[in-house]
C-alpha cells in the first residue's frame, strides 16, 4: 500500500535539501564578487579600534542583498579575528517591524536571558552598548528590509544607533548595514544621510544569465549528487531565470528539475526536466513583486498558500480543491475557515490583484462547471515560503 513512498529519502539525486532554501546562507558568495569588493572598501577602516563603518544596500527581490551582507559579516569576523572581535547581528525588520522589537532582537542576540519587558528603548539601547563594551567587542548590525521599520516607526532608531557613542569617552561601538528593496535614502532625513554617506550606497542590479548559471551551479553542487547536473542543464536554468534577474527563480528551477528527474526514476537531470511551465513562466518575465502578499488579510494569505502548495506540483487547481486545501491550512494555523460566500470573495480579490488567473471549465468529477486556477505571473514556491513566514 505504501510502495509509492519508497522514493522519499531515496536520494537518487537530492543529497541535502538545505541549500535549496531561500534563507540558506552559502559558505561563499558567487555572482557578486565585484560588489563584495565595493562593500569591503566601505569598511576599510573597521579594523581600527574606535572606528565604525556604514553601508546601505538596495536591490530587487532575489538580487542577493541578504546573502551578500551576511557572508561579508562572516568573512569579516574571521579576517579580523586577531585584530578586533566583531559580533555580527542580523535583524529582519519585516519580522520585527517596530523599534522595541528590533532592540529586543539585538539584545537577545547578545544575551538570551535579556528580559522581554520592563525597559524603555533608550535603556535597552544603552544596555546593548554596555554589553558590547564589556565584552570588548564591536557589533556589526545588519537591519534587513529596513523599509518596514521606517514605515512603522520612522527613522528615530537609526538616528539613535548612529549616535550611540555620543557624549561617551569611547567610540566605535556599532557598525551598521541597512538593506531595502526601495531607495531608502529618499526616506531619511539629512542628519542620517550625512552619517551614512551618499558614497556608501551599494545598489545591486538584477543578476544576468551568467551569474544565475554560477548560482545554480553552486546550489546544485551542494545539494545533489556530483553527476546529476551537466553544464548544459545549468546554463539552461541560468538563461531561463535571466529575464527576472532573480536568484530565487534559478534556485527553484534547480529544485523543480531534481523533483521531475527523480519522479522519472533517474539519478541525472536532463534538459527536458527543466523545459517545463516553470521555465516558460520565468522567461516571460511577467512576475509581480512578491511583497504584494503583505497587503493581504490572513484568510486571503491562507487561500493563496493553499493554491501555491498545489501548483508546485500541478499546472492548475480547481476552485473546489482550493476550498478543501484552504480548510486544511486553516486547521494548520488553528483558525476557523470563512464561509463559502466570503471564500469566493477572497478568491476574486486574489484574481483582481493579479495574483492568480482563473477560467471556467468542465468539472473533472460529476457534472457542471468549475473554476480552473493557475498562477502564470509567479513561482508558487517563492510565494509559499513568504506566505508561511507571514502567517
N, C-alpha and C positions, 0 to 999 in steps of 0.2 A: 504493500500500500504506500510505503514512503520511499519507493525507489527514486522518485523524481527529486528527492532531496539529496541524493548521493553526491551531486556535483558541488554542493555547498561545502566550502572549505577544502575542496579537492586540489585547488591551486594549479590548474592547468596552465594558467598564465599569471594570475594575480598572486603575488607573494606577500605584499604588505599594502593594505588599503590606505594607511595614514597619509602618504604623500599625495593622494588624490583629494584630500580635504582642502577647501579654500583657506582654512585657518592655519594649516600646517606651514611651519617656517622651515625652509630648506637649509641644509648646512652651509651652503654658499649661494650667492645670487648670480643668476645668469641673465643676460639681455639688458642689464642696466650698469655695465661696468663703467661707462663714461660718467653716468650720474653718481656712481659711488665716489669717483674721484672728485667730482664737483662738491659733493657733500663733505668729503674729507677736508677740502680747502676751507670750508666754512668753520670747521672745528680744529683748525691748525694750532690754535693756542690752548686747547683743552688740557694738554699735558702739563701746563704751567700751574702750580698751586695759586689759588686766588683768582683764577680766570674762569669765566663762564662763556658759553657759546650758544647761539640760537640759529634756528632754521625753520623755514616754512616750506612744506612740500604740498603741492596741489596736483591734481590729475583726475581723470575719469575713473569710474569703477573698473577694476581689473588692470590698472596701469602700474601696479607694483609698489604703491606708496608704503603700505604697511610692511611688506617683505623687505623693501629697501631700508627703512628706518630700523627695523628690529635686527636684521642681520648686521647693519652698521653698528648698532649698540653692542651686540655680542662681540663683533670683531674688535671694536674699540676697547672694550673692557679687557679682552685678552692682550691686546697690543700694549696697553699702558699699565698692565698689572704690576710691573716692577717700579713704576713711576708714580702712579696715582690710583687709588682704589675707587673705582666707579661702580655705582649701583644704578642699574637701569630699571625704570618702572614704566610700563605701558598701560594706559587707561583708554578704553574705548568710550568716547563720550556719547555714542548712540545708546549704549547700555547704562551709562552713568551721566545723564544729561544736566545735572544740577551741580552747583558749587559744592554743596555739602557732600554729595555722592562722590565727586571726584576726589575731594580731600580725604574722605573716608577710605577710598580705594588706595590712595597713596600711602596713608598712614598704616593700613593693614598689610600692605606690601612690605613695609619696613618692620612692622611688629604685629603679628597676627593676634596678639592679645589686646590690641588697642580697642577701648570701649566704643560702641556704636553711637552712644548718645551722651549728652551732658556737657559738651564743649561747643563754644562758638567757632565760627570759621577761622577767625584770627587766632584763637587758641590752638586749634588743630594745626594751622599753618606754622605757628612758632614751635609746636611740638615736633612737627616734621623736621624743621630746621635743627632743632636741638638733637634729635635722633641722628641725623646725618653727621652733625658736627662731633657728637660724642664718639661715633664710630670712625672718625677721621676719614670720612668718605666724601665723594662728590656724586650728586644724583644727576643722571641723565633722564629727564622726564619726557615721555612721548605722549602727547594728547592727540589721539586718533579721532577722526570725524568731529573735529572741534566745533564745526558749524552748529552742531546740535546744542552744545553748551552755550554758544553765543546767542542762539535764538531763545533759549530758555532763560538764561540768567545774565546775558550781556557779557562784557569783557572784563569785569571787575577782577575775577580770579587771575586772569592773565596779567593784569596790572600788578596785583599783589605778588605773584610769583616772580615777576621781573624785578621787583623792588624788595625781595625778601631779606636782603642783606643791608638795606638802607639804615643808617644810624648804628650799625654794628662795627665792632673792631675787626671782624673777619669777613672776608668776601669770598665769592666763588662757591656758593652752596649748591646751586642748581643750574644746569644747562637745559635748554628747552627745545623740543621739536614739536611743532603743531602741524597736523595733517588735515586736509579738507579736499572734498571734491570741488568745492567752489573757490572762487578767487577771494579768499578770506581776508586778504589785506584791505579790500574795499570796505569791510565792515568794522575795521579797527580805527580807533582814534589816533591822532598824530603822536601822542606820547608813547603809545605802544609800538607803533610802526617804527619810530625812530630808534627804539631799543632793539627791535628785531633787525632792522637794517634792510632796506629795499634790495640790496645785493645778495641777501641771504634767502632769496626766494628761488626754490627749485621747482620748476613746472615740468611735469612728466608728460611727454607726448604719448599717444597710443602706440602700442607695440607694432612693429612691422612683421611681415611673414617670416623673415629670417630669425628675428628674435623669438617669435612664437614657436618656431620649429625647435630652437635650442631649449626653450622652456619645456616643451612637450618631451624632448629627448631626455632632459634631466629627470622629470617625473616618471617617465616610462622606465628608465634605468633603475630608479629607486623602488618602484612598486611591482615590477614584472620580472619574469624570468629573462635571462640575458639574451635569448634568441627570439623573443616574442615580437619585437618591432624592427622592421627594416628601415633604412634611411628614406626610402621612397614613401613608406606609410607615414613616417613622422613629418616629412616635407608636405605631404597632402594635408595633414592636420594643421600645420602652420599656415598654409595657404588658405585653408577653409576658415580659420579664425581671424585672418588678417583684416577683413572688412570691418570687423568690430574693434580690432586692436586690443582685445580683452584677453588677458592670460587665463581667466576663468573659463572662457569658451574652449581654449586649447586643452585645458586640464579635463574638462568634462568630456571632450571628444576622445581623449585617451581612455577615460573610464568607460565610456559607452562602447568604444570599439573592442575593449577587452571583454566586456559582457557579451557582446554579439559573437565574438570568436569562441568564447567558452561555451555558449549555447550550441554552437556547431560542433562541440567536442574537440576543438583544435587547441594546440599549445602555441600557435603563432597567430598574429593579426594580419589579415590580408586587406588589400585596398577596398574590397567590397564591403568590409566591415565598417569602413569609415564613410563610404559613399552612400549615405542614407539621408533621411529627412533632417537629422540634426545638422549635417554639413550644409545642405541647401538652405536651411534656416539661418545658419551663421553667415553664409556667403551673401545672402540678400541684404544683410545689414539692417534689417527693419526691426531693430530692437529698441525697446523703450528703456528708460532709466529705471533700474530696479528699486531705487529709493521711493518710487511712487507707492509701493506697498505700505509704506509707513503712514500714508494718509487714509488707509482703510480702517474700518472698525473691526473689532475682534472676530465677529462672525463672517465678515467678508474675507478676512485673512484665513479663517479655518476652511471656508469653502474653496478658496484658491489653493490652499495647501493640499486639500483632498484631490483637486484636479491635477496639481503638479505631480503628486505621488503616482497617479495612474499614467500620466503622459510621459513619465520617464521610461515606461516600458511599452506603451501602446501609442499609436499615432493619433487616436481620438478616444473620447469617452462620452457616453450618453448622459443626459441630464438625470435620468433615473439612477444610474450608478453614482453620479456625483452626490445625489441626495443621500444615498446609503453610506458612501465614504465620508461625507460631512458628519453624519451621526457618529461614525467611528472616531473621527477626530475630536468631536465634542466630548465623547466619553474619555478619550485620552487626556484631555485638559480639564476634565471634571466640570463641564459646562452643559447646561440644558440647551439642546438644539432649538432653533426658532421653528415656528410653524411653516407649513407649505407655502403660504402666501408671501411671508417675509423671505423665505428661502429664494423664491423666484425673483423677488425684488432685488435681493443682493446679487443674484446671478446676472440679472440685467444690468446692474450697476457696474459689475466687473467688465461686461461687454462694452458698455458705453465708455469706459475708461481706456479701452483698447487692450486690456489685459488678456482677454480671450476672444475667440471668434466662435460663432455657432451657426449651424444650418439645420433646417428641418429635413428629416428623412424618415424612412420606414423603420419601425422598431424591429430589432433582431429577434425579439421574443414576443409572441402574441400579435395582435392586430394593432393598427393605429400608427400614429406618427410620434416621433421624439426628436429632441434636440441633440445633435452631434457636436461636441465641443472640442476645439483644438486651440493651440497656443502658438501661432505662427511667428509671433514677434518676440519670443523669449525662449530661453533654455530652461526647462522645468526644474532641472537640478539646482541651478543657481538660485532661483526663486524659492525653492523648497527650503534650502538652508537658511535663507534670510527670514522666511516666514516662521520657521521653528525658533529662531532666536527672538524674533519679535513677540512670539506668543509665550 
